[in-house]
Amino acid sequence: MSILKIALLQVAAVEDDQAANQARGEAACREAAALGADIALFPEMWNLGYSGFDPAQPGARDAWAARAIALDDPFVAQFRELAAELDMAIALTFLERWPGGPRNTVALIDRYGAIRMVYAKVHTCDFEPSSEAALTPGDAFRVCKLDTAAGAVTVGAMICFDREFPESARVLMLQGAEIILTPNACDLEINRLAQFRARAYENMVGVATANYPAPANNGHSIAFDGIAFDRDERSRDMVLVEAGEDEAIVVAAFDLDALRDYRQREVWGNAYRKPGRYALLAAPEVNPPFVRPDARR
């Protein structure tokens, strides 16, 4: 069997303290490697602990944006070196410096220390009072071929609010994603957990998400293997692992051979879609009751 192990780093961050998060993140990655992980996945915007700013405070937005870092920042460089040292890929999240406003970004570093993919959150939380309205949204969903000890696997990424739009995971599946990594920073209650299950089911993809523990959020980092039925067409629970609310590093073991076999024979994914009937999905118009003055297209 070809088993891919993804460590969900449900670790508490120190808000607005990048140095502390760098140290805590390194320790978490070392623990993940000791558990045999091929990929370590951080929660959303790890370098700042998903801190934002108060729009009512003068200068707060500029001060927050000044905390953004570039891909060549020492924070990123340390995790690139760590990935090579541990022979483990790291999905590192941070507030990325960007013209016109920072981005909410995940960089997938391979086990040799190279950055294989950079994805910026497309569906930013633009509704007030979220500071994400000051972010530059990502311009595309991305996948890459990642070399792991379990062999090559095609990996995509979405971030938190992206999960609430079926199109996010759908586009990743259409680009060949087998596993979708999802950094998160919100309470994962029953409905949001159900969204992850649905994304895995309808696209026949593995989905892994890492969330912050309580009290920042509520933990429940979770992974679904994407295999909804066995060969005898019996329904099966796709959950590989689900953390509780407290700090934890949990490892999800994805059987890539089983997933690929399932994708070859079952009916979901892209097998029977009728894209010629879906033009309205890409239409920019918004009609009541969904008109929102702060929405960006």
C-alpha positions as CSV (number, residue, x, y, z in Angstrom):
1,M,0.0,0.0,0.0
2,S,1.0,3.6,-0.7
3,I,0.3,5.4,2.6
4,L,0.6,9.2,2.8
5,K,0.7,10.6,6.3
6,I,-0.5,14.2,6.9
7,A,0.0,15.7,10.3
8,L,-2.7,18.3,11.3
9,L,-0.9,20.8,13.5
10,Q,-3.7,21.9,15.9
11,V,-1.3,24.1,17.8
12,A,-2.0,27.3,19.7
13,A,-0.3,30.4,18.3
14,V,0.9,33.5,20.0
15,E,-1.0,36.4,18.4
16,D,1.1,38.9,16.7
17,D,4.4,37.3,17.8
18,Q,6.1,35.8,14.8
19,A,9.2,34.8,16.6
20,A,7.2,32.8,19.2
21,N,5.2,31.2,16.4
22,Q,8.4,30.3,14.5
23,A,9.7,28.4,17.6
24,R,6.3,26.8,18.3
25,G,5.9,25.8,14.7
26,E,9.4,24.3,14.5
27,A,8.7,22.2,17.6
28,A,5.3,21.0,16.1
29,C,7.0,20.0,12.8
30,R,9.6,18.0,14.7
31,E,6.9,16.2,16.6
32,A,5.1,15.5,13.3
33,A,8.2,14.1,11.7
34,A,8.7,11.9,14.8
35,L,5.2,10.6,14.2
36,G,6.1,9.6,10.6
37,A,4.4,12.4,8.8
38,D,5.0,13.1,5.1
39,I,3.3,16.5,5.2
40,A,2.8,18.9,8.1
41,L,-0.2,21.2,7.8
42,F,-0.5,24.5,9.7
43,P,-3.7,26.4,10.6
44,E,-4.4,29.6,8.7
45,M,-2.0,32.5,8.8
46,W,0.3,30.8,11.3
47,N,3.0,33.5,11.5
48,L,0.7,36.0,13.2
49,G,-1.7,33.5,14.8
50,Y,-4.5,34.8,12.5
51,S,-4.5,38.2,14.1
52,G,-6.2,41.1,12.3
53,F,-6.7,44.7,13.1
54,D,-9.4,47.0,14.4
55,P,-10.6,49.2,11.5
56,A,-11.7,51.8,14.0
57,Q,-8.2,52.4,15.3
58,P,-6.2,55.0,13.3
59,G,-3.1,53.4,11.6
60,A,-4.1,49.9,12.6
61,R,-4.5,48.7,9.1
62,D,-1.1,50.0,8.0
63,A,0.6,48.5,11.1
64,W,-1.0,45.1,10.4
65,A,0.0,45.2,6.7
66,A,3.6,46.0,7.8
67,R,3.7,42.7,9.5
68,A,3.3,40.8,6.2
69,I,6.3,38.9,5.0
70,A,7.7,37.9,1.6
71,L,8.5,34.4,0.3
72,D,12.2,35.1,0.9
73,D,11.7,36.2,4.6
74,P,13.8,34.4,7.2
75,F,10.6,33.0,8.7
76,V,9.9,31.1,5.5
77,A,13.6,30.2,5.0
78,Q,13.8,28.5,8.4
79,F,10.9,26.2,7.5
80,R,12.4,25.5,4.1
81,E,15.6,24.4,5.9
82,L,13.5,22.4,8.5
83,A,11.6,20.6,5.7
84,A,14.9,19.4,4.2
85,E,16.3,18.4,7.5
86,L,13.2,16.4,8.5
87,D,12.7,15.0,5.0
88,M,9.0,16.2,5.3
89,A,6.9,18.6,3.3
90,I,5.5,21.5,5.2
91,A,2.4,23.5,4.3
92,L,3.3,26.9,5.9
93,T,0.8,29.7,6.3
94,F,1.5,33.4,6.7
95,L,0.4,36.9,5.9
96,E,2.2,37.5,2.6
97,R,3.4,41.0,1.5
98,W,1.7,41.9,-1.8
99,P,1.2,45.1,-3.8
100,G,-2.1,46.8,-2.9
101,G,-2.6,44.8,0.3
102,P,-1.3,41.6,1.8
103,R,-2.5,38.1,1.0
104,N,-3.6,35.2,3.2
105,T,-1.2,32.5,1.9
106,V,0.0,28.9,2.2
107,A,3.3,27.9,0.7
108,L,3.8,24.1,0.2
109,I,7.5,23.3,0.8
110,D,8.6,19.9,-0.4
111,R,10.9,17.5,1.6
112,Y,13.9,18.9,-0.1
113,G,13.2,22.5,1.0
114,A,11.9,23.8,-2.3
115,I,8.6,25.8,-2.5
116,R,6.5,23.8,-4.9
117,M,3.2,25.8,-4.7
118,V,2.0,29.2,-3.4
119,Y,-1.7,29.6,-3.0
120,A,-3.5,32.8,-1.7
121,K,-7.0,32.6,-0.3
122,V,-9.5,33.4,-3.1
123,H,-12.6,33.7,-1.0
124,T,-11.5,36.4,1.5
125,C,-13.9,37.1,4.3
126,D,-14.8,40.6,3.1
127,F,-17.9,41.0,5.3
128,E,-17.5,43.4,8.2
129,P,-15.9,43.6,10.7
130,S,-13.4,41.2,9.2
131,S,-10.0,42.7,8.5
132,E,-9.8,40.3,5.5
133,A,-11.5,43.1,3.5
134,A,-8.0,44.6,3.4
135,L,-6.5,41.5,1.8
136,T,-5.7,41.0,-1.9
137,P,-7.7,37.9,-2.9
138,G,-5.8,35.1,-4.7
139,D,-6.3,34.9,-8.4
140,A,-6.5,31.2,-9.0
141,F,-6.7,27.7,-7.4
142,R,-3.5,25.8,-7.7
143,V,-2.2,22.2,-7.6
144,C,1.3,20.7,-7.8
145,K,2.9,17.3,-8.0
146,L,4.6,16.6,-4.7
147,D,7.3,14.0,-4.2
148,T,6.9,12.1,-0.9
149,A,8.1,8.9,0.6
150,A,4.7,7.5,-0.4
151,G,5.4,8.4,-4.0
152,A,4.2,11.4,-6.1
153,V,0.8,12.8,-5.2
154,T,-1.1,15.7,-6.8
155,V,-1.9,18.2,-4.0
156,G,-4.1,21.3,-4.1
157,A,-5.0,23.9,-1.4
158,M,-7.9,26.0,-0.3
159,I,-8.1,28.1,2.9
160,C,-10.9,28.3,5.4
161,F,-13.8,30.3,3.8
162,D,-12.9,28.7,0.4
163,R,-14.4,25.5,1.8
164,E,-17.9,27.1,1.8
165,F,-17.9,27.3,-2.0
166,P,-18.2,24.0,-3.8
167,E,-16.4,25.5,-6.8
168,S,-13.1,25.7,-4.8
169,A,-12.6,22.0,-4.4
170,R,-14.3,21.3,-7.8
171,V,-11.7,23.4,-9.7
172,L,-8.9,21.7,-7.7
173,M,-10.3,18.2,-8.6
174,L,-10.5,19.3,-12.3
175,Q,-6.9,20.2,-12.2
176,G,-6.0,16.7,-10.9
177,A,-5.9,17.2,-7.2
178,E,-5.9,13.9,-5.2
179,I,-5.5,15.6,-1.8
180,I,-6.7,19.0,-0.8
181,L,-4.9,20.8,2.1
182,T,-7.0,23.3,4.0
183,P,-5.6,25.6,6.7
184,N,-8.4,26.9,8.9
185,A,-9.1,29.5,11.5
186,C,-12.8,29.4,12.6
187,D,-15.0,27.1,14.7
188,L,-15.5,23.8,13.0
189,E,-19.0,23.0,14.1
190,I,-21.3,20.3,12.5
191,N,-22.2,22.2,9.4
192,R,-18.6,23.2,8.5
193,L,-17.4,19.7,9.2
194,A,-20.2,18.5,6.9
195,Q,-18.9,20.8,4.2
196,F,-15.5,19.1,4.3
197,R,-17.2,15.7,4.0
198,A,-19.2,16.9,1.0
199,R,-16.1,18.3,-0.7
200,A,-14.4,14.9,-0.3
201,Y,-17.4,12.9,-1.4
202,E,-18.5,14.8,-4.4
203,N,-14.9,15.1,-5.9
204,M,-13.5,11.8,-4.7
205,V,-10.5,13.6,-3.1
206,G,-8.8,13.4,0.2
207,V,-9.3,16.5,2.3
208,A,-7.2,17.5,5.3
209,T,-7.7,20.6,7.5
210,A,-5.8,22.0,10.4
211,N,-7.6,24.4,12.8
212,Y,-6.6,26.3,15.9
213,P,-7.4,24.7,19.3
214,A,-9.7,26.3,21.9
215,P,-10.0,29.0,23.0
216,A,-8.9,30.7,19.8
217,N,-11.2,28.4,17.8
218,N,-12.6,25.0,18.7
219,G,-10.1,22.6,17.2
220,H,-11.7,19.6,15.4
221,S,-9.0,19.4,12.8
222,I,-10.2,16.6,10.5
223,A,-9.3,14.5,7.5
224,F,-11.5,12.6,5.1
225,D,-10.1,10.0,2.7
226,G,-12.5,10.6,-0.1
227,I,-13.6,6.9,-0.4
228,A,-17.4,6.9,0.3
229,F,-18.2,3.3,-0.7
230,D,-16.3,0.1,-0.6
231,R,-16.1,-2.4,-3.5
232,D,-19.3,-4.0,-2.4
233,E,-21.0,-0.5,-2.6
234,R,-21.4,-0.4,1.2
235,S,-21.3,3.1,2.6
236,R,-18.3,3.8,4.8
237,D,-17.3,6.7,7.1
238,M,-14.6,8.7,5.3
239,V,-13.2,10.2,8.5
240,L,-9.5,9.2,9.0
241,V,-9.0,11.3,12.1
242,E,-10.7,14.1,14.1
243,A,-9.0,16.0,16.9
244,G,-10.8,17.3,20.0
245,E,-10.8,20.9,21.1
246,D,-7.4,21.0,22.8
247,E,-3.9,21.3,21.4
248,A,-3.0,18.1,19.5
249,I,-0.9,16.9,16.6
250,V,-2.9,14.2,14.8
251,V,-1.8,12.2,11.8
252,A,-4.1,11.1,9.0
253,A,-3.0,8.1,6.9
254,F,-4.3,8.3,3.3
255,D,-4.2,5.0,1.3
256,L,-3.3,6.5,-2.1
257,D,-3.7,3.2,-3.9
258,A,-7.2,2.7,-2.6
259,L,-8.2,6.3,-3.4
260,R,-6.9,6.0,-6.9
261,D,-8.7,2.7,-7.4
262,Y,-11.9,4.3,-6.2
263,R,-11.5,7.3,-8.5
264,Q,-11.0,4.9,-11.5
265,R,-14.3,3.1,-10.9
266,E,-16.9,5.4,-9.3
267,V,-19.3,7.9,-10.7
268,W,-18.5,11.2,-9.0
269,G,-15.7,13.7,-9.7
270,N,-15.6,14.6,-13.4
271,A,-17.0,11.3,-14.7
272,Y,-20.6,12.4,-15.5
273,R,-20.6,16.2,-15.2
274,K,-22.4,18.3,-17.9
275,P,-20.3,21.5,-17.9
276,G,-22.1,22.8,-20.9
277,R,-25.2,23.4,-18.7
278,Y,-23.3,25.3,-16.0
279,A,-22.7,28.7,-17.6
280,L,-24.6,30.5,-14.9
281,L,-22.0,29.4,-12.3
282,A,-19.5,31.7,-13.8
283,A,-21.9,34.7,-14.3
284,P,-20.9,37.8,-12.3
285,E,-24.4,39.1,-11.6
286,V,-25.8,38.9,-8.1
287,N,-29.5,39.1,-7.5
288,P,-31.5,39.6,-4.2
289,P,-31.4,38.3,-1.6
290,F,-27.7,37.9,-2.0
291,V,-26.6,41.5,-2.8
292,R,-23.9,42.6,-0.4
293,P,-22.3,46.1,-0.8
294,D,-18.9,44.9,0.5
295,A,-18.7,41.8,-1.8
296,R,-15.8,41.7,-4.3
297,R,-15.9,39.9,-7.6
